[in-house]
Amino acid sequence: MAPRGEQLVRVWANSRGRGACRSCGAVLTWATTIAGKRMPFDGDPVARQMSHDAATRDLVEHLSAGDVHWRTCPQADQWRR
Ligand SMILES: [Zn+2]
């Protein structure tokens, strides 16, 4: 379970793909949010919750916003351009 107040990002479970940060070289998992935005997560992020989309029944993972690499990258300034 997510700690109280933890911000979660809902992504399609089948959208996960491996990658690496072009700024710091960290291993990343890319995933597409249910809003259609590609986002990088640190390492192999563990889903805090799971659900199924009401319309498509596709599996949705609720990942911690704290695992988003935009927040944790030591070169984060480069992400904000
Ligand atoms: Zn990085």
PDB file of the backbone (N, CA, C, O) and the ligand in Angstrom, with CONECT records:
HET     ZN  A 101       1
ATOM      1  N   MET A   1       0.835  -1.208   0.000  1.00  0.00           N
ATOM      2  CA  MET A   1       0.000   0.000   0.000  1.00  0.00           C
ATOM      3  C   MET A   1       0.865   1.253   0.000  1.00  0.00           C
ATOM      4  O   MET A   1       1.976   1.264   0.530  1.00  0.00           O
ATOM      5  N   ALA A   2       0.344   2.275  -0.590  1.00  0.00           N
ATOM      6  CA  ALA A   2       1.059   3.542  -0.636  1.00  0.00           C
ATOM      7  C   ALA A   2       0.960   4.235   0.715  1.00  0.00           C
ATOM      8  O   ALA A   2      -0.100   4.249   1.341  1.00  0.00           O
ATOM      9  N   PRO A   3       2.075   4.812   1.160  1.00  0.00           N
ATOM     10  CA  PRO A   3       1.995   5.638   2.370  1.00  0.00           C
ATOM     11  C   PRO A   3       0.959   6.740   2.166  1.00  0.00           C
ATOM     12  O   PRO A   3       0.742   7.203   1.047  1.00  0.00           O
ATOM     13  N   ARG A   4       0.337   7.143   3.236  1.00  0.00           N
ATOM     14  CA  ARG A   4      -0.683   8.206   3.138  1.00  0.00           C
ATOM     15  C   ARG A   4      -0.113   9.436   2.457  1.00  0.00           C
ATOM     16  O   ARG A   4       0.963   9.915   2.814  1.00  0.00           O
ATOM     17  N   GLY A   5      -0.832   9.935   1.489  1.00  0.00           N
ATOM     18  CA  GLY A   5      -0.415  11.165   0.844  1.00  0.00           C
ATOM     19  C   GLY A   5       0.605  10.985  -0.258  1.00  0.00           C
ATOM     20  O   GLY A   5       0.980  11.950  -0.924  1.00  0.00           O
ATOM     21  N   GLU A   6       1.064   9.735  -0.459  1.00  0.00           N
ATOM     22  CA  GLU A   6       2.027   9.535  -1.540  1.00  0.00           C
ATOM     23  C   GLU A   6       1.345   9.797  -2.879  1.00  0.00           C
ATOM     24  O   GLU A   6       0.246   9.309  -3.144  1.00  0.00           O
ATOM     25  N   GLN A   7       2.021  10.575  -3.712  1.00  0.00           N
ATOM     26  CA  GLN A   7       1.481  10.895  -5.027  1.00  0.00           C
ATOM     27  C   GLN A   7       1.747   9.737  -5.972  1.00  0.00           C
ATOM     28  O   GLN A   7       2.875   9.253  -6.056  1.00  0.00           O
ATOM     29  N   LEU A   8       0.733   9.294  -6.674  1.00  0.00           N
ATOM     30  CA  LEU A   8       0.880   8.149  -7.564  1.00  0.00           C
ATOM     31  C   LEU A   8       0.662   8.571  -9.014  1.00  0.00           C
ATOM     32  O   LEU A   8      -0.082   9.504  -9.317  1.00  0.00           O
ATOM     33  N   VAL A   9       1.341   7.847  -9.891  1.00  0.00           N
ATOM     34  CA  VAL A   9       1.220   8.082 -11.328  1.00  0.00           C
ATOM     35  C   VAL A   9       0.670   6.803 -11.935  1.00  0.00           C
ATOM     36  O   VAL A   9       1.263   5.736 -11.772  1.00  0.00           O
ATOM     37  N   ARG A  10      -0.452   6.895 -12.632  1.00  0.00           N
ATOM     38  CA  ARG A  10      -1.057   5.702 -13.230  1.00  0.00           C
ATOM     39  C   ARG A  10      -0.516   5.494 -14.642  1.00  0.00           C
ATOM     40  O   ARG A  10      -0.639   6.357 -15.511  1.00  0.00           O
ATOM     41  N   VAL A  11       0.088   4.316 -14.844  1.00  0.00           N
ATOM     42  CA  VAL A  11       0.679   3.994 -16.153  1.00  0.00           C
ATOM     43  C   VAL A  11       0.134   2.650 -16.638  1.00  0.00           C
ATOM     44  O   VAL A  11      -0.293   1.814 -15.841  1.00  0.00           O
ATOM     45  N   TRP A  12       0.157   2.461 -17.945  1.00  0.00           N
ATOM     46  CA  TRP A  12      -0.232   1.170 -18.523  1.00  0.00           C
ATOM     47  C   TRP A  12       0.865   0.157 -18.231  1.00  0.00           C
ATOM     48  O   TRP A  12       2.033   0.402 -18.532  1.00  0.00           O
ATOM     49  N   ALA A  13       0.495  -0.987 -17.644  1.00  0.00           N
ATOM     50  CA  ALA A  13       1.494  -1.999 -17.280  1.00  0.00           C
ATOM     51  C   ALA A  13       2.241  -2.516 -18.515  1.00  0.00           C
ATOM     52  O   ALA A  13       3.428  -2.830 -18.438  1.00  0.00           O
ATOM     53  N   ASN A  14       1.549  -2.602 -19.637  1.00  0.00           N
ATOM     54  CA  ASN A  14       2.186  -3.177 -20.833  1.00  0.00           C
ATOM     55  C   ASN A  14       3.006  -2.150 -21.610  1.00  0.00           C
ATOM     56  O   ASN A  14       3.505  -2.447 -22.695  1.00  0.00           O
ATOM     57  N   SER A  15       3.145  -0.946 -21.060  1.00  0.00           N
ATOM     58  CA  SER A  15       3.908   0.086 -21.776  1.00  0.00           C
ATOM     59  C   SER A  15       5.349   0.180 -21.293  1.00  0.00           C
ATOM     60  O   SER A  15       6.136   0.964 -21.822  1.00  0.00           O
ATOM     61  N   ARG A  16       5.692  -0.620 -20.287  1.00  0.00           N
ATOM     62  CA  ARG A  16       7.030  -0.506 -19.710  1.00  0.00           C
ATOM     63  C   ARG A  16       8.120  -0.863 -20.704  1.00  0.00           C
ATOM     64  O   ARG A  16       7.996  -1.827 -21.459  1.00  0.00           O
ATOM     65  N   GLY A  17       9.186  -0.082 -20.700  1.00  0.00           N
ATOM     66  CA  GLY A  17      10.347  -0.391 -21.526  1.00  0.00           C
ATOM     67  C   GLY A  17      11.605   0.090 -20.826  1.00  0.00           C
ATOM     68  O   GLY A  17      11.587   1.099 -20.121  1.00  0.00           O
ATOM     69  N   ARG A  18      12.699  -0.638 -21.023  1.00  0.00           N
ATOM     70  CA  ARG A  18      13.948  -0.282 -20.364  1.00  0.00           C
ATOM     71  C   ARG A  18      14.671   0.805 -21.124  1.00  0.00           C
ATOM     72  O   ARG A  18      14.543   0.933 -22.342  1.00  0.00           O
ATOM     73  N   GLY A  19      15.428   1.580 -20.385  1.00  0.00           N
ATOM     74  CA  GLY A  19      16.215   2.623 -21.014  1.00  0.00           C
ATOM     75  C   GLY A  19      17.277   3.115 -20.064  1.00  0.00           C
ATOM     76  O   GLY A  19      17.477   2.542 -18.993  1.00  0.00           O
ATOM     77  N   ALA A  20      17.956   4.166 -20.449  1.00  0.00           N
ATOM     78  CA  ALA A  20      18.969   4.779 -19.597  1.00  0.00           C
ATOM     79  C   ALA A  20      18.875   6.280 -19.749  1.00  0.00           C
ATOM     80  O   ALA A  20      18.540   6.795 -20.816  1.00  0.00           O
ATOM     81  N   CYS A  21      19.176   6.974 -18.663  1.00  0.00           N
ATOM     82  CA  CYS A  21      19.131   8.430 -18.686  1.00  0.00           C
ATOM     83  C   CYS A  21      20.278   8.959 -19.532  1.00  0.00           C
ATOM     84  O   CYS A  21      21.429   8.559 -19.358  1.00  0.00           O
ATOM     85  N   ARG A  22      19.953   9.864 -20.452  1.00  0.00           N
ATOM     86  CA  ARG A  22      20.992  10.432 -21.303  1.00  0.00           C
ATOM     87  C   ARG A  22      21.854  11.446 -20.556  1.00  0.00           C
ATOM     88  O   ARG A  22      22.929  11.822 -21.022  1.00  0.00           O
ATOM     89  N   SER A  23      21.372  11.884 -19.397  1.00  0.00           N
ATOM     90  CA  SER A  23      22.136  12.864 -18.623  1.00  0.00           C
ATOM     91  C   SER A  23      23.086  12.197 -17.644  1.00  0.00           C
ATOM     92  O   SER A  23      24.272  12.526 -17.609  1.00  0.00           O
ATOM     93  N   CYS A  24      22.565  11.240 -16.831  1.00  0.00           N
ATOM     94  CA  CYS A  24      23.390  10.663 -15.761  1.00  0.00           C
ATOM     95  C   CYS A  24      23.681   9.184 -15.961  1.00  0.00           C
ATOM     96  O   CYS A  24      24.472   8.614 -15.210  1.00  0.00           O
ATOM     97  N   GLY A  25      23.059   8.540 -16.962  1.00  0.00           N
ATOM     98  CA  GLY A  25      23.345   7.144 -17.246  1.00  0.00           C
ATOM     99  C   GLY A  25      22.582   6.146 -16.399  1.00  0.00           C
ATOM    100  O   GLY A  25      22.775   4.940 -16.556  1.00  0.00           O
ATOM    101  N   ALA A  26      21.720   6.611 -15.507  1.00  0.00           N
ATOM    102  CA  ALA A  26      20.966   5.711 -14.644  1.00  0.00           C
ATOM    103  C   ALA A  26      20.052   4.808 -15.471  1.00  0.00           C
ATOM    104  O   ALA A  26      19.546   5.202 -16.522  1.00  0.00           O
ATOM    105  N   VAL A  27      19.851   3.573 -14.962  1.00  0.00           N
ATOM    106  CA  VAL A  27      18.917   2.648 -15.603  1.00  0.00           C
ATOM    107  C   VAL A  27      17.502   3.123 -15.311  1.00  0.00           C
ATOM    108  O   VAL A  27      17.162   3.445 -14.173  1.00  0.00           O
ATOM    109  N   LEU A  28      16.691   3.162 -16.346  1.00  0.00           N
ATOM    110  CA  LEU A  28      15.332   3.681 -16.226  1.00  0.00           C
ATOM    111  C   LEU A  28      14.326   2.688 -16.758  1.00  0.00           C
ATOM    112  O   LEU A  28      14.654   1.810 -17.557  1.00  0.00           O
ATOM    113  N   THR A  29      13.099   2.837 -16.306  1.00  0.00           N
ATOM    114  CA  THR A  29      11.958   2.186 -16.934  1.00  0.00           C
ATOM    115  C   THR A  29      11.060   3.287 -17.486  1.00  0.00           C
ATOM    116  O   THR A  29      10.605   4.161 -16.748  1.00  0.00           O
ATOM    117  N   TRP A  30      10.813   3.234 -18.780  1.00  0.00           N
ATOM    118  CA  TRP A  30       9.879   4.177 -19.379  1.00  0.00           C
ATOM    119  C   TRP A  30       8.495   3.558 -19.361  1.00  0.00           C
ATOM    120  O   TRP A  30       8.336   2.359 -19.593  1.00  0.00           O
ATOM    121  N   ALA A  31       7.503   4.376 -19.088  1.00  0.00           N
ATOM    122  CA  ALA A  31       6.126   3.898 -19.112  1.00  0.00           C
ATOM    123  C   ALA A  31       5.237   5.043 -19.593  1.00  0.00           C
ATOM    124  O   ALA A  31       5.585   6.217 -19.466  1.00  0.00           O
ATOM    125  N   THR A  32       4.087   4.674 -20.145  1.00  0.00           N
ATOM    126  CA  THR A  32       3.142   5.660 -20.650  1.00  0.00           C
ATOM    127  C   THR A  32       1.992   5.801 -19.664  1.00  0.00           C
ATOM    128  O   THR A  32       1.348   4.818 -19.295  1.00  0.00           O
ATOM    129  N   THR A  33       1.745   7.023 -19.247  1.00  0.00           N
ATOM    130  CA  THR A  33       0.649   7.269 -18.316  1.00  0.00           C
ATOM    131  C   THR A  33      -0.684   7.067 -19.033  1.00  0.00           C
ATOM    132  O   THR A  33      -0.745   7.027 -20.262  1.00  0.00           O
ATOM    133  N   ILE A  34      -1.741   6.940 -18.247  1.00  0.00           N
ATOM    134  CA  ILE A  34      -3.057   6.768 -18.864  1.00  0.00           C
ATOM    135  C   ILE A  34      -3.470   8.010 -19.634  1.00  0.00           C
ATOM    136  O   ILE A  34      -4.396   7.965 -20.444  1.00  0.00           O
ATOM    137  N   ALA A  35      -2.777   9.130 -19.382  1.00  0.00           N
ATOM    138  CA  ALA A  35      -3.033  10.348 -20.158  1.00  0.00           C
ATOM    139  C   ALA A  35      -2.189  10.384 -21.432  1.00  0.00           C
ATOM    140  O   ALA A  35      -2.289  11.324 -22.220  1.00  0.00           O
ATOM    141  N   GLY A  36      -1.350   9.349 -21.631  1.00  0.00           N
ATOM    142  CA  GLY A  36      -0.608   9.244 -22.877  1.00  0.00           C
ATOM    143  C   GLY A  36       0.760   9.893 -22.864  1.00  0.00           C
ATOM    144  O   GLY A  36       1.359  10.105 -23.918  1.00  0.00           O
ATOM    145  N   LYS A  37       1.261  10.210 -21.678  1.00  0.00           N
ATOM    146  CA  LYS A  37       2.568  10.872 -21.579  1.00  0.00           C
ATOM    147  C   LYS A  37       3.639   9.855 -21.206  1.00  0.00           C
ATOM    148  O   LYS A  37       3.449   9.074 -20.274  1.00  0.00           O
ATOM    149  N   ARG A  38       4.774   9.854 -21.928  1.00  0.00           N
ATOM    150  CA  ARG A  38       5.885   8.966 -21.602  1.00  0.00           C
ATOM    151  C   ARG A  38       6.655   9.544 -20.429  1.00  0.00           C
ATOM    152  O   ARG A  38       7.012  10.722 -20.433  1.00  0.00           O
ATOM    153  N   MET A  39       6.916   8.707 -19.415  1.00  0.00           N
ATOM    154  CA  MET A  39       7.644   9.185 -18.245  1.00  0.00           C
ATOM    155  C   MET A  39       8.703   8.186 -17.834  1.00  0.00           C
ATOM    156  O   MET A  39       8.478   6.980 -17.929  1.00  0.00           O
ATOM    157  N   PRO A  40       9.881   8.669 -17.369  1.00  0.00           N
ATOM    158  CA  PRO A  40      10.963   7.790 -16.933  1.00  0.00           C
ATOM    159  C   PRO A  40      10.914   7.558 -15.416  1.00  0.00           C
ATOM    160  O   PRO A  40      10.744   8.497 -14.638  1.00  0.00           O
ATOM    161  N   PHE A  41      11.064   6.304 -15.016  1.00  0.00           N
ATOM    162  CA  PHE A  41      11.085   5.956 -13.590  1.00  0.00           C
ATOM    163  C   PHE A  41      12.429   5.313 -13.266  1.00  0.00           C
ATOM    164  O   PHE A  41      13.042   4.665 -14.114  1.00  0.00           O
ATOM    165  N   ASP A  42      12.874   5.502 -12.032  1.00  0.00           N
ATOM    166  CA  ASP A  42      14.155   4.940 -11.599  1.00  0.00           C
ATOM    167  C   ASP A  42      14.109   3.416 -11.597  1.00  0.00           C
ATOM    168  O   ASP A  42      13.167   2.813 -11.082  1.00  0.00           O
ATOM    169  N   GLY A  43      15.130   2.807 -12.177  1.00  0.00           N
ATOM    170  CA  GLY A  43      15.333   1.361 -12.072  1.00  0.00           C
ATOM    171  C   GLY A  43      14.138   0.564 -12.556  1.00  0.00           C
ATOM    172  O   GLY A  43      13.681   0.722 -13.688  1.00  0.00           O
ATOM    173  N   ASP A  44      13.637  -0.297 -11.676  1.00  0.00           N
ATOM    174  CA  ASP A  44      12.503  -1.167 -11.991  1.00  0.00           C
ATOM    175  C   ASP A  44      11.426  -0.871 -10.948  1.00  0.00           C
ATOM    176  O   ASP A  44      11.319  -1.598  -9.961  1.00  0.00           O
ATOM    177  N   PRO A  45      10.634   0.167 -11.141  1.00  0.00           N
ATOM    178  CA  PRO A  45       9.740   0.655 -10.083  1.00  0.00           C
ATOM    179  C   PRO A  45       8.661  -0.365  -9.705  1.00  0.00           C
ATOM    180  O   PRO A  45       8.094  -1.047 -10.559  1.00  0.00           O
ATOM    181  N   VAL A  46       8.402  -0.444  -8.408  1.00  0.00           N
ATOM    182  CA  VAL A  46       7.402  -1.368  -7.873  1.00  0.00           C
ATOM    183  C   VAL A  46       6.053  -0.649  -7.811  1.00  0.00           C
ATOM    184  O   VAL A  46       5.949   0.450  -7.265  1.00  0.00           O
ATOM    185  N   ALA A  47       5.037  -1.274  -8.369  1.00  0.00           N
ATOM    186  CA  ALA A  47       3.704  -0.688  -8.347  1.00  0.00           C
ATOM    187  C   ALA A  47       3.162  -0.653  -6.923  1.00  0.00           C
ATOM    188  O   ALA A  47       3.234  -1.654  -6.211  1.00  0.00           O
ATOM    189  N   ARG A  48       2.626   0.480  -6.505  1.00  0.00           N
ATOM    190  CA  ARG A  48       2.028   0.611  -5.179  1.00  0.00           C
ATOM    191  C   ARG A  48       0.627   0.009  -5.163  1.00  0.00           C
ATOM    192  O   ARG A  48       0.176  -0.546  -4.161  1.00  0.00           O
ATOM    193  N   GLN A  49      -0.035   0.135  -6.289  1.00  0.00           N
ATOM    194  CA  GLN A  49      -1.372  -0.434  -6.449  1.00  0.00           C
ATOM    195  C   GLN A  49      -1.515  -0.852  -7.907  1.00  0.00           C
ATOM    196  O   GLN A  49      -0.745  -0.437  -8.773  1.00  0.00           O
ATOM    197  N   MET A  50      -2.535  -1.696  -8.158  1.00  0.00           N
ATOM    198  CA  MET A  50      -2.872  -2.094  -9.522  1.00  0.00           C
ATOM    199  C   MET A  50      -4.368  -1.899  -9.693  1.00  0.00           C
ATOM    200  O   MET A  50      -5.135  -1.976  -8.732  1.00  0.00           O
ATOM    201  N   SER A  51      -4.766  -1.648 -10.917  1.00  0.00           N
ATOM    202  CA  SER A  51      -6.188  -1.600 -11.210  1.00  0.00           C
ATOM    203  C   SER A  51      -6.366  -1.962 -12.679  1.00  0.00           C
ATOM    204  O   SER A  51      -5.397  -2.127 -13.420  1.00  0.00           O
ATOM    205  N   HIS A  52      -7.620  -2.080 -13.077  1.00  0.00           N
ATOM    206  CA  HIS A  52      -7.909  -2.342 -14.484  1.00  0.00           C
ATOM    207  C   HIS A  52      -8.697  -1.172 -15.041  1.00  0.00           C
ATOM    208  O   HIS A  52      -9.611  -0.660 -14.395  1.00  0.00           O
ATOM    209  N   ASP A  53      -8.336  -0.754 -16.244  1.00  0.00           N
ATOM    210  CA  ASP A  53      -9.068   0.332 -16.880  1.00  0.00           C
ATOM    211  C   ASP A  53     -10.513  -0.109 -17.098  1.00  0.00           C
ATOM    212  O   ASP A  53     -10.776  -1.222 -17.553  1.00  0.00           O
ATOM    213  N   ALA A  54     -11.436   0.777 -16.769  1.00  0.00           N
ATOM    214  CA  ALA A  54     -12.855   0.428 -16.845  1.00  0.00           C
ATOM    215  C   ALA A  54     -13.286   0.108 -18.276  1.00  0.00           C
ATOM    216  O   ALA A  54     -14.133  -0.757 -18.496  1.00  0.00           O
ATOM    217  N   ALA A  55     -12.709   0.799 -19.227  1.00  0.00           N
ATOM    218  CA  ALA A  55     -13.138   0.633 -20.619  1.00  0.00           C
ATOM    219  C   ALA A  55     -12.441  -0.538 -21.302  1.00  0.00           C
ATOM    220  O   ALA A  55     -13.093  -1.365 -21.939  1.00  0.00           O
ATOM    221  N   THR A  56     -11.111  -0.610 -21.172  1.00  0.00           N
ATOM    222  CA  THR A  56     -10.346  -1.593 -21.955  1.00  0.00           C
ATOM    223  C   THR A  56      -9.986  -2.837 -21.150  1.00  0.00           C
ATOM    224  O   THR A  56      -9.598  -3.854 -21.725  1.00  0.00           O
ATOM    225  N   ARG A  57     -10.109  -2.768 -19.825  1.00  0.00           N
ATOM    226  CA  ARG A  57      -9.702  -3.847 -18.906  1.00  0.00           C
ATOM    227  C   ARG A  57      -8.190  -4.029 -18.884  1.00  0.00           C
ATOM    228  O   ARG A  57      -7.698  -4.984 -18.283  1.00  0.00           O
ATOM    229  N   ASP A  58      -7.453  -3.146 -19.518  1.00  0.00           N
ATOM    230  CA  ASP A  58      -5.992  -3.243 -19.475  1.00  0.00           C
ATOM    231  C   ASP A  58      -5.493  -2.948 -18.060  1.00  0.00           C
ATOM    232  O   ASP A  58      -6.076  -2.142 -17.336  1.00  0.00           O
ATOM    233  N   LEU A  59      -4.410  -3.614 -17.686  1.00  0.00           N
ATOM    234  CA  LEU A  59      -3.853  -3.447 -16.352  1.00  0.00           C
ATOM    235  C   LEU A  59      -3.162  -2.089 -16.225  1.00  0.00           C
ATOM    236  O   LEU A  59      -2.371  -1.684 -17.077  1.00  0.00           O
ATOM    237  N   VAL A  60      -3.490  -1.407 -15.137  1.00  0.00           N
ATOM    238  CA  VAL A  60      -2.887  -0.110 -14.849  1.00  0.00           C
ATOM    239  C   VAL A  60      -2.081  -0.239 -13.558  1.00  0.00           C
ATOM    240  O   VAL A  60      -2.581  -0.746 -12.554  1.00  0.00           O
ATOM    241  N   GLU A  61      -0.828   0.223 -13.591  1.00  0.00           N
ATOM    242  CA  GLU A  61       0.008   0.224 -12.396  1.00  0.00           C
ATOM    243  C   GLU A  61       0.061   1.637 -11.834  1.00  0.00           C
ATOM    244  O   GLU A  61       0.158   2.613 -12.578  1.00  0.00           O
ATOM    245  N   HIS A  62      -0.002   1.730 -10.517  1.00  0.00           N
ATOM    246  CA  HIS A  62       0.079   3.020  -9.852  1.00  0.00           C
ATOM    247  C   HIS A  62       1.482   3.125  -9.265  1.00  0.00           C
ATOM    248  O   HIS A  62       1.777   2.525  -8.231  1.00  0.00           O
ATOM    249  N   LEU A  63       2.334   3.881  -9.923  1.00  0.00           N
ATOM    250  CA  LEU A  63       3.722   4.027  -9.498  1.00  0.00           C
ATOM    251  C   LEU A  63       3.876   5.290  -8.663  1.00  0.00           C
ATOM    252  O   LEU A  63       3.088   6.229  -8.777  1.00  0.00           O
ATOM    253  N   SER A  64       4.897   5.295  -7.828  1.00  0.00           N
ATOM    254  CA  SER A  64       5.139   6.466  -6.978  1.00  0.00           C
ATOM    255  C   SER A  64       5.711   7.608  -7.807  1.00  0.00           C
ATOM    256  O   SER A  64       6.648   7.423  -8.584  1.00  0.00           O
ATOM    257  N   ALA A  65       5.132   8.791  -7.627  1.00  0.00           N
ATOM    258  CA  ALA A  65       5.678   9.973  -8.300  1.00  0.00           C
ATOM    259  C   ALA A  65       7.091  10.255  -7.806  1.00  0.00           C
ATOM    260  O   ALA A  65       7.866  10.927  -8.487  1.00  0.00           O
ATOM    261  N   GLY A  66       7.430   9.744  -6.621  1.00  0.00           N
ATOM    262  CA  GLY A  66       8.778   9.922  -6.096  1.00  0.00           C
ATOM    263  C   GLY A  66       9.828   9.130  -6.851  1.00  0.00           C
ATOM    264  O   GLY A  66      11.023   9.388  -6.707  1.00  0.00           O
ATOM    265  N   ASP A  67       9.389   8.154  -7.667  1.00  0.00           N
ATOM    266  CA  ASP A  67      10.320   7.359  -8.468  1.00  0.00           C
ATOM    267  C   ASP A  67      10.539   7.953  -9.858  1.00  0.00           C
ATOM    268  O   ASP A  67      11.327   7.426 -10.643  1.00  0.00           O
ATOM    269  N   VAL A  68       9.852   9.033 -10.156  1.00  0.00           N
ATOM    270  CA  VAL A  68      10.020   9.651 -11.478  1.00  0.00           C
ATOM    271  C   VAL A  68      11.420  10.250 -11.576  1.00  0.00           C
ATOM    272  O   VAL A  68      11.838  11.025 -10.716  1.00  0.00           O
ATOM    273  N   HIS A  69      12.134   9.879 -12.631  1.00  0.00           N
ATOM    274  CA  HIS A  69      13.538  10.266 -12.713  1.00  0.00           C
ATOM    275  C   HIS A  69      13.728  11.769 -12.877  1.00  0.00           C
ATOM    276  O   HIS A  69      14.803  12.289 -12.579  1.00  0.00           O
ATOM    277  N   TRP A  70      12.704  12.472 -13.343  1.00  0.00           N
ATOM    278  CA  TRP A  70      12.817  13.926 -13.427  1.00  0.00           C
ATOM    279  C   TRP A  70      13.105  14.525 -12.057  1.00  0.00           C
ATOM    280  O   TRP A  70      13.724  15.584 -11.954  1.00  0.00           O
ATOM    281  N   ARG A  71      12.657  13.846 -11.010  1.00  0.00           N
ATOM    282  CA  ARG A  71      12.856  14.375  -9.655  1.00  0.00           C
ATOM    283  C   ARG A  71      14.181  13.943  -9.067  1.00  0.00           C
ATOM    284  O   ARG A  71      14.781  14.678  -8.283  1.00  0.00           O
ATOM    285  N   THR A  72      14.652  12.745  -9.441  1.00  0.00           N
ATOM    286  CA  THR A  72      15.799  12.170  -8.747  1.00  0.00           C
ATOM    287  C   THR A  72      17.101  12.335  -9.515  1.00  0.00           C
ATOM    288  O   THR A  72      18.178  12.151  -8.948  1.00  0.00           O
ATOM    289  N   CYS A  73      17.019  12.676 -10.789  1.00  0.00           N
ATOM    290  CA  CYS A  73      18.238  12.768 -11.605  1.00  0.00           C
ATOM    291  C   CYS A  73      19.145  13.871 -11.075  1.00  0.00           C
ATOM    292  O   CYS A  73      18.698  14.992 -10.834  1.00  0.00           O
ATOM    293  N   PRO A  74      20.448  13.538 -10.893  1.00  0.00           N
ATOM    294  CA  PRO A  74      21.386  14.586 -10.460  1.00  0.00           C
ATOM    295  C   PRO A  74      21.523  15.682 -11.512  1.00  0.00           C
ATOM    296  O   PRO A  74      21.950  16.794 -11.201  1.00  0.00           O
ATOM    297  N   GLN A  75      21.164  15.373 -12.743  1.00  0.00           N
ATOM    298  CA  GLN A  75      21.230  16.376 -13.826  1.00  0.00           C
ATOM    299  C   GLN A  75      19.826  16.907 -14.128  1.00  0.00           C
ATOM    300  O   GLN A  75      19.521  17.247 -15.271  1.00  0.00           O
ATOM    301  N   ALA A  76      18.984  16.977 -13.112  1.00  0.00           N
ATOM    302  CA  ALA A  76      17.562  17.275 -13.333  1.00  0.00           C
ATOM    303  C   ALA A  76      17.336  18.578 -14.087  1.00  0.00           C
ATOM    304  O   ALA A  76      16.324  18.727 -14.772  1.00  0.00           O
ATOM    305  N   ASP A  77      18.251  19.508 -13.973  1.00  0.00           N
ATOM    306  CA  ASP A  77      18.083  20.788 -14.684  1.00  0.00           C
ATOM    307  C   ASP A  77      17.898  20.565 -16.181  1.00  0.00           C
ATOM    308  O   ASP A  77      17.175  21.304 -16.848  1.00  0.00           O
ATOM    309  N   GLN A  78      18.569  19.523 -16.700  1.00  0.00           N
ATOM    310  CA  GLN A  78      18.488  19.276 -18.145  1.00  0.00           C
ATOM    311  C   GLN A  78      17.110  18.768 -18.566  1.00  0.00           C
ATOM    312  O   GLN A  78      16.752  18.849 -19.741  1.00  0.00           O
ATOM    313  N   TRP A  79      16.340  18.246 -17.617  1.00  0.00           N
ATOM    314  CA  TRP A  79      15.011  17.723 -17.935  1.00  0.00           C
ATOM    315  C   TRP A  79      13.990  18.850 -18.071  1.00  0.00           C
ATOM    316  O   TRP A  79      12.925  18.666 -18.659  1.00  0.00           O
ATOM    317  N   ARG A  80      14.322  20.010 -17.526  1.00  0.00           N
ATOM    318  CA  ARG A  80      13.308  21.061 -17.465  1.00  0.00           C
ATOM    319  C   ARG A  80      13.320  21.966 -18.687  1.00  0.00           C
ATOM    320  O   ARG A  80      12.524  22.900 -18.779  1.00  0.00           O
ATOM    321  N   ARG A  81      14.222  21.691 -19.626  1.00  0.00           N
ATOM    322  CA  ARG A  81      14.265  22.554 -20.803  1.00  0.00           C
ATOM    323  C   ARG A  81      13.018  22.393 -21.650  1.00  0.00           C
ATOM    324  O   ARG A  81      12.886  23.048 -22.684  1.00  0.00           O
TER     325      ARG A  81
HETATM  326 ZN    ZN A 101      19.476  11.046 -14.927  1.00  0.00          ZN2+
END
